[in-house]
Amino acid sequence: MEFKDIDNFEKAIQKKEFAKLIGSKIRDTRKQRGFTQEKLAEAAGYDSAYIGHVETGRYSPSVYTVWRMAKAMDIKLSELLKDL
């Protein structure tokens, strides 16, 4: 797929799908690592409601935000981005 050939609507759909994928990956990893949303939020420096919104795909986090969450869970950023 060539990205230059997609319109803004398709980009918006892809962004929403990506937000759901990364959110799901963060949630699964958080649970595997034994973190609650509150514990992850505190360790990463975010509000727990924000973590919830990211995990459900409502918000699309920046790479910096995902990096902070990975760091808080003591894993590499690449682990959260793997297989997306």
N, CA, C and O atoms as a Maestro MAE file, in Angstrom:
{
 s_m_m2io_version
 :::
 2.0.0
}

f_m_ct {
 s_m_title
 :::
 protein
 m_atom[336] {
  # First column is atom index #
  i_m_mmod_type
  r_m_x_coord
  r_m_y_coord
  r_m_z_coord
  i_m_residue_number
  s_m_chain_name
  s_m_pdb_residue_name
  s_m_pdb_atom_name
  i_m_atomic_number
  :::
  1 25 0.843 -1.177 0.000 1 A "MET " " N  " 7
  2 3 0.000 0.000 0.000 1 A "MET " " CA " 6
  3 2 0.887 1.239 0.000 1 A "MET " " C  " 6
  4 15 1.835 1.354 0.777 1 A "MET " " O  " 8
  5 25 0.555 2.142 -0.880 2 A "GLU " " N  " 7
  6 3 1.275 3.407 -0.919 2 A "GLU " " CA " 6
  7 2 0.459 4.439 -0.163 2 A "GLU " " C  " 6
  8 15 -0.686 4.725 -0.515 2 A "GLU " " O  " 8
  9 25 1.060 4.994 0.878 3 A "PHE " " N  " 7
  10 3 0.348 5.935 1.728 3 A "PHE " " CA " 6
  11 2 -0.006 7.226 1.010 3 A "PHE " " C  " 6
  12 15 -0.987 7.875 1.375 3 A "PHE " " O  " 8
  13 25 0.758 7.616 0.005 4 A "LYS " " N  " 7
  14 3 0.467 8.877 -0.669 4 A "LYS " " CA " 6
  15 2 -0.858 8.847 -1.425 4 A "LYS " " C  " 6
  16 15 -1.401 9.893 -1.782 4 A "LYS " " O  " 8
  17 25 -1.377 7.642 -1.667 5 A "ASP " " N  " 7
  18 3 -2.605 7.511 -2.442 5 A "ASP " " CA " 6
  19 2 -3.874 7.460 -1.596 5 A "ASP " " C  " 6
  20 15 -4.966 7.298 -2.139 5 A "ASP " " O  " 8
  21 25 -3.751 7.597 -0.280 6 A "ILE " " N  " 7
  22 3 -4.958 7.535 0.542 6 A "ILE " " CA " 6
  23 2 -5.424 8.941 0.900 6 A "ILE " " C  " 6
  24 15 -4.622 9.868 1.015 6 A "ILE " " O  " 8
  25 25 -6.724 9.080 1.073 7 A "ASP " " N  " 7
  26 3 -7.285 10.385 1.398 7 A "ASP " " CA " 6
  27 2 -7.335 10.595 2.915 7 A "ASP " " C  " 6
  28 15 -7.009 9.696 3.690 7 A "ASP " " O  " 8
  29 25 -7.739 11.769 3.312 8 A "ASN " " N  " 7
  30 3 -7.778 12.115 4.731 8 A "ASN " " CA " 6
  31 2 -8.726 11.228 5.525 8 A "ASN " " C  " 6
  32 15 -8.458 10.916 6.685 8 A "ASN " " O  " 8
  33 25 -9.823 10.824 4.917 9 A "PHE " " N  " 7
  34 3 -10.773 9.941 5.593 9 A "PHE " " CA " 6
  35 2 -10.108 8.603 5.916 9 A "PHE " " C  " 6
  36 15 -10.234 8.089 7.027 9 A "PHE " " O  " 8
  37 25 -9.406 8.052 4.941 10 A "GLU " " N  " 7
  38 3 -8.712 6.778 5.140 10 A "GLU " " CA " 6
  39 2 -7.617 6.929 6.195 10 A "GLU " " C  " 6
  40 15 -7.407 6.018 6.997 10 A "GLU " " O  " 8
  41 25 -6.927 8.049 6.206 11 A "LYS " " N  " 7
  42 3 -5.906 8.298 7.232 11 A "LYS " " CA " 6
  43 2 -6.538 8.313 8.619 11 A "LYS " " C  " 6
  44 15 -5.973 7.773 9.569 11 A "LYS " " O  " 8
  45 25 -7.694 8.924 8.731 12 A "ALA " " N  " 7
  46 3 -8.388 8.989 10.022 12 A "ALA " " CA " 6
  47 2 -8.792 7.593 10.483 12 A "ALA " " C  " 6
  48 15 -8.689 7.271 11.667 12 A "ALA " " O  " 8
  49 25 -9.244 6.777 9.558 13 A "ILE " " N  " 7
  50 3 -9.612 5.399 9.899 13 A "ILE " " CA " 6
  51 2 -8.376 4.625 10.359 13 A "ILE " " C  " 6
  52 15 -8.427 3.908 11.358 13 A "ILE " " O  " 8
  53 25 -7.274 4.769 9.635 14 A "GLN " " N  " 7
  54 3 -6.040 4.075 10.010 14 A "GLN " " CA " 6
  55 2 -5.542 4.533 11.380 14 A "GLN " " C  " 6
  56 15 -5.074 3.720 12.176 14 A "GLN " " O  " 8
  57 25 -5.644 5.829 11.651 15 A "LYS " " N  " 7
  58 3 -5.190 6.345 12.946 15 A "LYS " " CA " 6
  59 2 -6.026 5.754 14.067 15 A "LYS " " C  " 6
  60 15 -5.482 5.382 15.107 15 A "LYS " " O  " 8
  61 25 -7.333 5.661 13.882 16 A "LYS " " N  " 7
  62 3 -8.225 5.085 14.888 16 A "LYS " " CA " 6
  63 2 -7.902 3.605 15.105 16 A "LYS " " C  " 6
  64 15 -7.865 3.136 16.242 16 A "LYS " " O  " 8
  65 25 -7.671 2.881 14.030 17 A "GLU " " N  " 7
  66 3 -7.305 1.470 14.140 17 A "GLU " " CA " 6
  67 2 -5.985 1.304 14.875 17 A "GLU " " C  " 6
  68 15 -5.848 0.419 15.719 17 A "GLU " " O  " 8
  69 25 -5.005 2.159 14.554 18 A "PHE " " N  " 7
  70 3 -3.720 2.093 15.227 18 A "PHE " " CA " 6
  71 2 -3.871 2.401 16.713 18 A "PHE " " C  " 6
  72 15 -3.250 1.745 17.549 18 A "PHE " " O  " 8
  73 25 -4.685 3.388 17.045 19 A "ALA " " N  " 7
  74 3 -4.906 3.746 18.452 19 A "ALA " " CA " 6
  75 2 -5.469 2.553 19.216 19 A "ALA " " C  " 6
  76 15 -5.079 2.305 20.358 19 A "ALA " " O  " 8
  77 25 -6.381 1.816 18.593 20 A "LYS " " N  " 7
  78 3 -6.946 0.629 19.247 20 A "LYS " " CA " 6
  79 2 -5.894 -0.462 19.412 20 A "LYS " " C  " 6
  80 15 -5.836 -1.119 20.451 20 A "LYS " " O  " 8
  81 25 -5.064 -0.656 18.392 21 A "LEU " " N  " 7
  82 3 -4.010 -1.676 18.466 21 A "LEU " " CA " 6
  83 2 -2.985 -1.368 19.543 21 A "LEU " " C  " 6
  84 15 -2.654 -2.232 20.355 21 A "LEU " " O  " 8
  85 25 -2.481 -0.139 19.554 22 A "ILE " " N  " 7
  86 3 -1.453 0.210 20.550 22 A "ILE " " CA " 6
  87 2 -2.071 0.229 21.940 22 A "ILE " " C  " 6
  88 15 -1.422 -0.168 22.908 22 A "ILE " " O  " 8
  89 25 -3.299 0.678 22.052 23 A "GLY " " N  " 7
  90 3 -3.978 0.674 23.346 23 A "GLY " " CA " 6
  91 2 -4.138 -0.725 23.902 23 A "GLY " " C  " 6
  92 15 -3.915 -0.965 25.088 23 A "GLY " " O  " 8
  93 25 -4.523 -1.635 23.045 24 A "SER " " N  " 7
  94 3 -4.676 -3.033 23.449 24 A "SER " " CA " 6
  95 2 -3.335 -3.630 23.874 24 A "SER " " C  " 6
  96 15 -3.252 -4.375 24.850 24 A "SER " " O  " 8
  97 25 -2.297 -3.292 23.128 25 A "LYS " " N  " 7
  98 3 -0.949 -3.792 23.456 25 A "LYS " " CA " 6
  99 2 -0.495 -3.242 24.810 25 A "LYS " " C  " 6
  100 15 0.085 -3.975 25.611 25 A "LYS " " O  " 8
  101 25 -0.752 -1.977 25.065 26 A "ILE " " N  " 7
  102 3 -0.386 -1.368 26.351 26 A "ILE " " CA " 6
  103 2 -1.160 -2.042 27.482 26 A "ILE " " C  " 6
  104 15 -0.583 -2.384 28.514 26 A "ILE " " O  " 8
  105 25 -2.464 -2.234 27.288 27 A "ARG " " N  " 7
  106 3 -3.284 -2.874 28.312 27 A "ARG " " CA " 6
  107 2 -2.806 -4.295 28.616 27 A "ARG " " C  " 6
  108 15 -2.655 -4.666 29.780 27 A "ARG " " O  " 8
  109 25 -2.568 -5.084 27.573 28 A "ASP " " N  " 7
  110 3 -2.119 -6.465 27.767 28 A "ASP " " CA " 6
  111 2 -0.769 -6.514 28.477 28 A "ASP " " C  " 6
  112 15 -0.561 -7.332 29.373 28 A "ASP " " O  " 8
  113 25 0.137 -5.643 28.074 29 A "THR " " N  " 7
  114 3 1.462 -5.599 28.689 29 A "THR " " CA " 6
  115 2 1.367 -5.143 30.132 29 A "THR " " C  " 6
  116 15 2.032 -5.696 31.008 29 A "THR " " O  " 8
  117 25 0.546 -4.142 30.381 30 A "ARG " " N  " 7
  118 3 0.363 -3.639 31.746 30 A "ARG " " CA " 6
  119 2 -0.109 -4.758 32.668 30 A "ARG " " C  " 6
  120 15 0.411 -4.931 33.770 30 A "ARG " " O  " 8
  121 25 -1.095 -5.509 32.205 31 A "LYS " " N  " 7
  122 3 -1.630 -6.601 33.017 31 A "LYS " " CA " 6
  123 2 -0.594 -7.700 33.226 31 A "LYS " " C  " 6
  124 15 -0.458 -8.231 34.328 31 A "LYS " " O  " 8
  125 25 0.133 -8.039 32.166 32 A "GLN " " N  " 7
  126 3 1.177 -9.068 32.278 32 A "GLN " " CA " 6
  127 2 2.258 -8.662 33.271 32 A "GLN " " C  " 6
  128 15 2.829 -9.509 33.958 32 A "GLN " " O  " 8
  129 25 2.532 -7.377 33.343 33 A "ARG " " N  " 7
  130 3 3.585 -6.862 34.227 33 A "ARG " " CA " 6
  131 2 3.060 -6.592 35.638 33 A "ARG " " C  " 6
  132 15 3.818 -6.178 36.515 33 A "ARG " " O  " 8
  133 25 1.766 -6.825 35.857 34 A "GLY " " N  " 7
  134 3 1.186 -6.667 37.183 34 A "GLY " " CA " 6
  135 2 0.888 -5.238 37.601 34 A "GLY " " C  " 6
  136 15 0.856 -4.922 38.790 34 A "GLY " " O  " 8
  137 25 0.671 -4.377 36.616 35 A "PHE " " N  " 7
  138 3 0.352 -2.977 36.897 35 A "PHE " " CA " 6
  139 2 -1.151 -2.756 36.815 35 A "PHE " " C  " 6
  140 15 -1.819 -3.321 35.949 35 A "PHE " " O  " 8
  141 25 -1.677 -1.948 37.702 36 A "THR " " N  " 7
  142 3 -3.025 -1.423 37.547 36 A "THR " " CA " 6
  143 2 -2.905 -0.167 36.685 36 A "THR " " C  " 6
  144 15 -1.801 0.329 36.460 36 A "THR " " O  " 8
  145 25 -4.023 0.339 36.209 37 A "GLN " " N  " 7
  146 3 -3.972 1.606 35.469 37 A "GLN " " CA " 6
  147 2 -3.425 2.714 36.362 37 A "GLN " " C  " 6
  148 15 -2.661 3.568 35.912 37 A "GLN " " O  " 8
  149 25 -3.818 2.691 37.611 38 A "GLU " " N  " 7
  150 3 -3.368 3.717 38.554 38 A "GLU " " CA " 6
  151 2 -1.856 3.656 38.775 38 A "GLU " " C  " 6
  152 15 -1.181 4.685 38.806 38 A "GLU " " O  " 8
  153 25 -1.335 2.434 38.927 39 A "LYS " " N  " 7
  154 3 0.104 2.266 39.148 39 A "LYS " " CA " 6
  155 2 0.900 2.700 37.914 39 A "LYS " " C  " 6
  156 15 1.930 3.362 38.040 39 A "LYS " " O  " 8
  157 25 0.426 2.333 36.736 40 A "LEU " " N  " 7
  158 3 1.103 2.754 35.507 40 A "LEU " " CA " 6
  159 2 1.043 4.266 35.348 40 A "LEU " " C  " 6
  160 15 2.034 4.904 34.990 40 A "LEU " " O  " 8
  161 25 -0.125 4.830 35.617 41 A "ALA " " N  " 7
  162 3 -0.286 6.279 35.502 41 A "ALA " " CA " 6
  163 2 0.690 7.011 36.417 41 A "ALA " " C  " 6
  164 15 1.341 7.969 36.000 41 A "ALA " " O  " 8
  165 25 0.787 6.563 37.647 42 A "GLU " " N  " 7
  166 3 1.697 7.205 38.598 42 A "GLU " " CA " 6
  167 2 3.150 7.059 38.146 42 A "GLU " " C  " 6
  168 15 3.915 8.022 38.194 42 A "GLU " " O  " 8
  169 25 3.531 5.865 37.711 43 A "ALA " " N  " 7
  170 3 4.923 5.611 37.312 43 A "ALA " " CA " 6
  171 2 5.309 6.366 36.040 43 A "ALA " " C  " 6
  172 15 6.459 6.775 35.883 43 A "ALA " " O  " 8
  173 25 4.342 6.550 35.129 44 A "ALA " " N  " 7
  174 3 4.623 7.219 33.857 44 A "ALA " " CA " 6
  175 2 4.361 8.724 33.913 44 A "ALA " " C  " 6
  176 15 4.767 9.459 33.014 44 A "ALA " " O  " 8
  177 25 3.685 9.180 34.965 45 A "GLY " " N  " 7
  178 3 3.420 10.609 35.104 45 A "GLY " " CA " 6
  179 2 2.169 11.086 34.377 45 A "GLY " " C  " 6
  180 15 2.112 12.220 33.902 45 A "GLY " " O  " 8
  181 25 1.162 10.207 34.293 46 A "TYR " " N  " 7
  182 3 -0.092 10.564 33.645 46 A "TYR " " CA " 6
  183 2 -1.246 10.294 34.597 46 A "TYR " " C  " 6
  184 15 -1.074 9.645 35.629 46 A "TYR " " O  " 8
  185 25 -2.407 10.790 34.248 47 A "ASP " " N  " 7
  186 3 -3.627 10.530 35.006 47 A "ASP " " CA " 6
  187 2 -4.153 9.145 34.628 47 A "ASP " " C  " 6
  188 15 -4.032 8.735 33.474 47 A "ASP " " O  " 8
  189 25 -4.725 8.431 35.572 48 A "SER " " N  " 7
  190 3 -5.228 7.083 35.289 48 A "SER " " CA " 6
  191 2 -6.356 7.103 34.259 48 A "SER " " C  " 6
  192 15 -6.506 6.147 33.499 48 A "SER " " O  " 8
  193 25 -7.143 8.164 34.218 49 A "ALA " " N  " 7
  194 3 -8.205 8.273 33.207 49 A "ALA " " CA " 6
  195 2 -7.597 8.337 31.808 49 A "ALA " " C  " 6
  196 15 -8.141 7.772 30.859 49 A "ALA " " O  " 8
  197 25 -6.474 9.025 31.691 50 A "TYR " " N  " 7
  198 3 -5.782 9.114 30.399 50 A "TYR " " CA " 6
  199 2 -5.313 7.727 29.960 50 A "TYR " " C  " 6
  200 15 -5.460 7.356 28.796 50 A "TYR " " O  " 8
  201 25 -4.748 6.965 30.895 51 A "ILE " " N  " 7
  202 3 -4.302 5.602 30.585 51 A "ILE " " CA " 6
  203 2 -5.491 4.790 30.068 51 A "ILE " " C  " 6
  204 15 -5.367 4.054 29.089 51 A "ILE " " O  " 8
  205 25 -6.629 4.925 30.723 52 A "GLY " " N  " 7
  206 3 -7.833 4.220 30.284 52 A "GLY " " CA " 6
  207 2 -8.251 4.601 28.876 52 A "GLY " " C  " 6
  208 15 -8.627 3.740 28.080 52 A "GLY " " O  " 8
  209 25 -8.185 5.885 28.569 53 A "HIS " " N  " 7
  210 3 -8.552 6.350 27.230 53 A "HIS " " CA " 6
  211 2 -7.580 5.818 26.177 53 A "HIS " " C  " 6
  212 15 -7.997 5.456 25.077 53 A "HIS " " O  " 8
  213 25 -6.303 5.769 26.504 54 A "VAL " " N  " 7
  214 3 -5.309 5.223 25.578 54 A "VAL " " CA " 6
  215 2 -5.581 3.738 25.348 54 A "VAL " " C  " 6
  216 15 -5.566 3.268 24.211 54 A "VAL " " O  " 8
  217 25 -5.830 3.007 26.429 55 A "GLU " " N  " 7
  218 3 -6.029 1.568 26.322 55 A "GLU " " CA " 6
  219 2 -7.270 1.194 25.518 55 A "GLU " " C  " 6
  220 15 -7.296 0.139 24.884 55 A "GLU " " O  " 8
  221 25 -8.281 2.027 25.533 56 A "THR " " N  " 7
  222 3 -9.500 1.747 24.768 56 A "THR " " CA " 6
  223 2 -9.428 2.279 23.335 56 A "THR " " C  " 6
  224 15 -10.337 2.042 22.540 56 A "THR " " O  " 8
  225 25 -8.367 2.985 23.009 57 A "GLY " " N  " 7
  226 3 -8.209 3.532 21.671 57 A "GLY " " CA " 6
  227 2 -8.897 4.858 21.465 57 A "GLY " " C  " 6
  228 15 -8.942 5.369 20.346 57 A "GLY " " O  " 8
  229 25 -9.437 5.424 22.534 58 A "ARG " " N  " 7
  230 3 -10.103 6.728 22.412 58 A "ARG " " CA " 6
  231 2 -9.083 7.826 22.117 58 A "ARG " " C  " 6
  232 15 -9.358 8.751 21.352 58 A "ARG " " O  " 8
  233 25 -7.907 7.715 22.728 59 A "TYR " " N  " 7
  234 3 -6.809 8.653 22.470 59 A "TYR " " CA " 6
  235 2 -5.690 7.916 21.768 59 A "TYR " " C  " 6
  236 15 -5.423 6.750 22.060 59 A "TYR " " O  " 8
  237 25 -5.039 8.592 20.848 60 A "SER " " N  " 7
  238 3 -3.886 8.044 20.137 60 A "SER " " CA " 6
  239 2 -2.632 8.684 20.746 60 A "SER " " C  " 6
  240 15 -2.365 9.862 20.512 60 A "SER " " O  " 8
  241 25 -1.861 7.913 21.528 61 A "PRO " " N  " 7
  242 3 -0.715 8.500 22.227 61 A "PRO " " CA " 6
  243 2 0.446 8.801 21.292 61 A "PRO " " C  " 6
  244 15 0.617 8.151 20.261 61 A "PRO " " O  " 8
  245 25 1.235 9.791 21.665 62 A "SER " " N  " 7
  246 3 2.449 10.090 20.911 62 A "SER " " CA " 6
  247 2 3.495 9.014 21.196 62 A "SER " " C  " 6
  248 15 3.358 8.244 22.147 62 A "SER " " O  " 8
  249 25 4.519 8.967 20.384 63 A "VAL " " N  " 7
  250 3 5.616 8.017 20.617 63 A "VAL " " CA " 6
  251 2 6.249 8.309 21.969 63 A "VAL " " C  " 6
  252 15 6.622 7.385 22.692 63 A "VAL " " O  " 8
  253 25 6.373 9.578 22.316 64 A "TYR " " N  " 7
  254 3 6.944 9.953 23.613 64 A "TYR " " CA " 6
  255 2 6.109 9.374 24.759 64 A "TYR " " C  " 6
  256 15 6.669 8.867 25.731 64 A "TYR " " O  " 8
  257 25 4.802 9.441 24.656 65 A "THR " " N  " 7
  258 3 3.921 8.899 25.689 65 A "THR " " CA " 6
  259 2 4.073 7.383 25.789 65 A "THR " " C  " 6
  260 15 4.156 6.835 26.888 65 A "THR " " O  " 8
  261 25 4.108 6.714 24.652 66 A "VAL " " N  " 7
  262 3 4.276 5.258 24.655 66 A "VAL " " CA " 6
  263 2 5.637 4.899 25.257 66 A "VAL " " C  " 6
  264 15 5.750 3.928 26.006 66 A "VAL " " O  " 8
  265 25 6.654 5.673 24.932 67 A "TRP " " N  " 7
  266 3 7.996 5.454 25.500 67 A "TRP " " CA " 6
  267 2 7.963 5.593 27.022 67 A "TRP " " C  " 6
  268 15 8.560 4.783 27.731 67 A "TRP " " O  " 8
  269 25 7.274 6.610 27.521 68 A "ARG " " N  " 7
  270 3 7.178 6.801 28.980 68 A "ARG " " CA " 6
  271 2 6.467 5.633 29.648 68 A "ARG " " C  " 6
  272 15 6.864 5.192 30.727 68 A "ARG " " O  " 8
  273 25 5.422 5.136 29.008 69 A "MET " " N  " 7
  274 3 4.716 3.986 29.569 69 A "MET " " CA " 6
  275 2 5.598 2.743 29.560 69 A "MET " " C  " 6
  276 15 5.623 1.982 30.527 69 A "MET " " O  " 8
  277 25 6.318 2.544 28.467 70 A "ALA " " N  " 7
  278 3 7.242 1.399 28.390 70 A "ALA " " CA " 6
  279 2 8.302 1.505 29.475 70 A "ALA " " C  " 6
  280 15 8.587 0.527 30.166 70 A "ALA " " O  " 8
  281 25 8.878 2.670 29.625 71 A "LYS " " N  " 7
  282 3 9.910 2.895 30.634 71 A "LYS " " CA " 6
  283 2 9.352 2.627 32.038 71 A "LYS " " C  " 6
  284 15 10.026 2.023 32.872 71 A "LYS " " O  " 8
  285 25 8.143 3.069 32.287 72 A "ALA " " N  " 7
  286 3 7.504 2.865 33.595 72 A "ALA " " CA " 6
  287 2 7.300 1.380 33.885 72 A "ALA " " C  " 6
  288 15 7.356 0.951 35.037 72 A "ALA " " O  " 8
  289 25 7.060 0.590 32.814 73 A "MET " " N  " 7
  290 3 6.865 -0.852 32.987 73 A "MET " " CA " 6
  291 2 8.178 -1.630 32.862 73 A "MET " " C  " 6
  292 15 8.192 -2.859 32.912 73 A "MET " " O  " 8
  293 25 9.282 -0.891 32.699 74 A "ASP " " N  " 7
  294 3 10.628 -1.468 32.607 74 A "ASP " " CA " 6
  295 2 10.767 -2.420 31.414 74 A "ASP " " C  " 6
  296 15 11.308 -3.520 31.524 74 A "ASP " " O  " 8
  297 25 10.252 -1.948 30.268 75 A "ILE " " N  " 7
  298 3 10.425 -2.686 29.023 75 A "ILE " " CA " 6
  299 2 10.897 -1.711 27.952 75 A "ILE " " C  " 6
  300 15 10.837 -0.495 28.137 75 A "ILE " " O  " 8
  301 25 11.364 -2.252 26.837 76 A "LYS " " N  " 7
  302 3 11.795 -1.412 25.718 76 A "LYS " " CA " 6
  303 2 10.582 -0.953 24.917 76 A "LYS " " C  " 6
  304 15 9.584 -1.666 24.815 76 A "LYS " " O  " 8
  305 25 10.682 0.223 24.362 77 A "LEU " " N  " 7
  306 3 9.629 0.763 23.508 77 A "LEU " " CA " 6
  307 2 9.302 -0.216 22.383 77 A "LEU " " C  " 6
  308 15 8.139 -0.384 22.017 77 A "LEU " " O  " 8
  309 25 10.310 -0.844 21.850 78 A "SER " " N  " 7
  310 3 10.101 -1.782 20.744 78 A "SER " " CA " 6
  311 2 9.164 -2.924 21.120 78 A "SER " " C  " 6
  312 15 8.493 -3.475 20.247 78 A "SER " " O  " 8
  313 25 9.102 -3.289 22.388 79 A "GLU " " N  " 7
  314 3 8.193 -4.355 22.819 79 A "GLU " " CA " 6
  315 2 6.732 -3.946 22.631 79 A "GLU " " C  " 6
  316 15 5.890 -4.777 22.289 79 A "GLU " " O  " 8
  317 25 6.439 -2.688 22.850 80 A "LEU " " N  " 7
  318 3 5.058 -2.216 22.671 80 A "LEU " " CA " 6
  319 2 4.707 -2.042 21.197 80 A "LEU " " C  " 6
  320 15 3.541 -2.149 20.815 80 A "LEU " " O  " 8
  321 25 5.708 -1.777 20.379 81 A "LEU " " N  " 7
  322 3 5.454 -1.542 18.959 81 A "LEU " " CA " 6
  323 2 5.592 -2.810 18.113 81 A "LEU " " C  " 6
  324 15 5.225 -2.826 16.938 81 A "LEU " " O  " 8
  325 25 6.123 -3.866 18.721 82 A "LYS " " N  " 7
  326 3 6.351 -5.123 18.014 82 A "LYS " " CA " 6
  327 2 5.028 -5.702 17.504 82 A "LYS " " C  " 6
  328 15 4.029 -5.734 18.223 82 A "LYS " " O  " 8
  329 25 5.045 -6.150 16.267 83 A "ASP " " N  " 7
  330 3 3.914 -6.820 15.628 83 A "ASP " " CA " 6
  331 2 2.679 -5.943 15.426 83 A "ASP " " C  " 6
  332 15 1.574 -6.466 15.280 83 A "ASP " " O  " 8
  333 25 2.845 -4.639 15.415 84 A "LEU " " N  " 7
  334 3 1.712 -3.770 15.113 84 A "LEU " " CA " 6
  335 2 1.747 -3.533 13.630 84 A "LEU " " C  " 6
  336 15 0.892 -2.824 13.098 84 A "LEU " " O  " 8
  :::
 }
 m_bond[335] {
  # First column is bond index #
  i_m_from
  i_m_to
  i_m_order
  :::
  1 1 2 1
  2 2 3 1
  3 3 4 2
  4 3 5 1
  5 5 6 1
  6 6 7 1
  7 7 8 2
  8 7 9 1
  9 9 10 1
  10 10 11 1
  11 11 12 2
  12 11 13 1
  13 13 14 1
  14 14 15 1
  15 15 16 2
  16 15 17 1
  17 17 18 1
  18 18 19 1
  19 19 20 2
  20 19 21 1
  21 21 22 1
  22 22 23 1
  23 23 24 2
  24 23 25 1
  25 25 26 1
  26 26 27 1
  27 27 28 2
  28 27 29 1
  29 29 30 1
  30 30 31 1
  31 31 32 2
  32 31 33 1
  33 33 34 1
  34 34 35 1
  35 35 36 2
  36 35 37 1
  37 37 38 1
  38 38 39 1
  39 39 40 2
  40 39 41 1
  41 41 42 1
  42 42 43 1
  43 43 44 2
  44 43 45 1
  45 45 46 1
  46 46 47 1
  47 47 48 2
  48 47 49 1
  49 49 50 1
  50 50 51 1
  51 51 52 2
  52 51 53 1
  53 53 54 1
  54 54 55 1
  55 55 56 2
  56 55 57 1
  57 57 58 1
  58 58 59 1
  59 59 60 2
  60 59 61 1
  61 61 62 1
  62 62 63 1
  63 63 64 2
  64 63 65 1
  65 65 66 1
  66 66 67 1
  67 67 68 2
  68 67 69 1
  69 69 70 1
  70 70 71 1
  71 71 72 2
  72 71 73 1
  73 73 74 1
  74 74 75 1
  75 75 76 2
  76 75 77 1
  77 77 78 1
  78 78 79 1
  79 79 80 2
  80 79 81 1
  81 81 82 1
  82 82 83 1
  83 83 84 2
  84 83 85 1
  85 85 86 1
  86 86 87 1
  87 87 88 2
  88 87 89 1
  89 89 90 1
  90 90 91 1
  91 91 92 2
  92 91 93 1
  93 93 94 1
  94 94 95 1
  95 95 96 2
  96 95 97 1
  97 97 98 1
  98 98 99 1
  99 99 100 2
  100 99 101 1
  101 101 102 1
  102 102 103 1
  103 103 104 2
  104 103 105 1
  105 105 106 1
  106 106 107 1
  107 107 108 2
  108 107 109 1
  109 109 110 1
  110 110 111 1
  111 111 112 2
  112 111 113 1
  113 113 114 1
  114 114 115 1
  115 115 116 2
  116 115 117 1
  117 117 118 1
  118 118 119 1
  119 119 120 2
  120 119 121 1
  121 121 122 1
  122 122 123 1
  123 123 124 2
  124 123 125 1
  125 125 126 1
  126 126 127 1
  127 127 128 2
  128 127 129 1
  129 129 130 1
  130 130 131 1
  131 131 132 2
  132 131 133 1
  133 133 134 1
  134 134 135 1
  135 135 136 2
  136 135 137 1
  137 137 138 1
  138 138 139 1
  139 139 140 2
  140 139 141 1
  141 141 142 1
  142 142 143 1
  143 143 144 2
  144 143 145 1
  145 145 146 1
  146 146 147 1
  147 147 148 2
  148 147 149 1
  149 149 150 1
  150 150 151 1
  151 151 152 2
  152 151 153 1
  153 153 154 1
  154 154 155 1
  155 155 156 2
  156 155 157 1
  157 157 158 1
  158 158 159 1
  159 159 160 2
  160 159 161 1
  161 161 162 1
  162 162 163 1
  163 163 164 2
  164 163 165 1
  165 165 166 1
  166 166 167 1
  167 167 168 2
  168 167 169 1
  169 169 170 1
  170 170 171 1
  171 171 172 2
  172 171 173 1
  173 173 174 1
  174 174 175 1
  175 175 176 2
  176 175 177 1
  177 177 178 1
  178 178 179 1
  179 179 180 2
  180 179 181 1
  181 181 182 1
  182 182 183 1
  183 183 184 2
  184 183 185 1
  185 185 186 1
  186 186 187 1
  187 187 188 2
  188 187 189 1
  189 189 190 1
  190 190 191 1
  191 191 192 2
  192 191 193 1
  193 193 194 1
  194 194 195 1
  195 195 196 2
  196 195 197 1
  197 197 198 1
  198 198 199 1
  199 199 200 2
  200 199 201 1
  201 201 202 1
  202 202 203 1
  203 203 204 2
  204 203 205 1
  205 205 206 1
  206 206 207 1
  207 207 208 2
  208 207 209 1
  209 209 210 1
  210 210 211 1
  211 211 212 2
  212 211 213 1
  213 213 214 1
  214 214 215 1
  215 215 216 2
  216 215 217 1
  217 217 218 1
  218 218 219 1
  219 219 220 2
  220 219 221 1
  221 221 222 1
  222 222 223 1
  223 223 224 2
  224 223 225 1
  225 225 226 1
  226 226 227 1
  227 227 228 2
  228 227 229 1
  229 229 230 1
  230 230 231 1
  231 231 232 2
  232 231 233 1
  233 233 234 1
  234 234 235 1
  235 235 236 2
  236 235 237 1
  237 237 238 1
  238 238 239 1
  239 239 240 2
  240 239 241 1
  241 241 242 1
  242 242 243 1
  243 243 244 2
  244 243 245 1
  245 245 246 1
  246 246 247 1
  247 247 248 2
  248 247 249 1
  249 249 250 1
  250 250 251 1
  251 251 252 2
  252 251 253 1
  253 253 254 1
  254 254 255 1
  255 255 256 2
  256 255 257 1
  257 257 258 1
  258 258 259 1
  259 259 260 2
  260 259 261 1
  261 261 262 1
  262 262 263 1
  263 263 264 2
  264 263 265 1
  265 265 266 1
  266 266 267 1
  267 267 268 2
  268 267 269 1
  269 269 270 1
  270 270 271 1
  271 271 272 2
  272 271 273 1
  273 273 274 1
  274 274 275 1
  275 275 276 2
  276 275 277 1
  277 277 278 1
  278 278 279 1
  279 279 280 2
  280 279 281 1
  281 281 282 1
  282 282 283 1
  283 283 284 2
  284 283 285 1
  285 285 286 1
  286 286 287 1
  287 287 288 2
  288 287 289 1
  289 289 290 1
  290 290 291 1
  291 291 292 2
  292 291 293 1
  293 293 294 1
  294 294 295 1
  295 295 296 2
  296 295 297 1
  297 297 298 1
  298 298 299 1
  299 299 300 2
  300 299 301 1
  301 301 302 1
  302 302 303 1
  303 303 304 2
  304 303 305 1
  305 305 306 1
  306 306 307 1
  307 307 308 2
  308 307 309 1
  309 309 310 1
  310 310 311 1
  311 311 312 2
  312 311 313 1
  313 313 314 1
  314 314 315 1
  315 315 316 2
  316 315 317 1
  317 317 318 1
  318 318 319 1
  319 319 320 2
  320 319 321 1
  321 321 322 1
  322 322 323 1
  323 323 324 2
  324 323 325 1
  325 325 326 1
  326 326 327 1
  327 327 328 2
  328 327 329 1
  329 329 330 1
  330 330 331 1
  331 331 332 2
  332 331 333 1
  333 333 334 1
  334 334 335 1
  335 335 336 2
  :::
 }
}
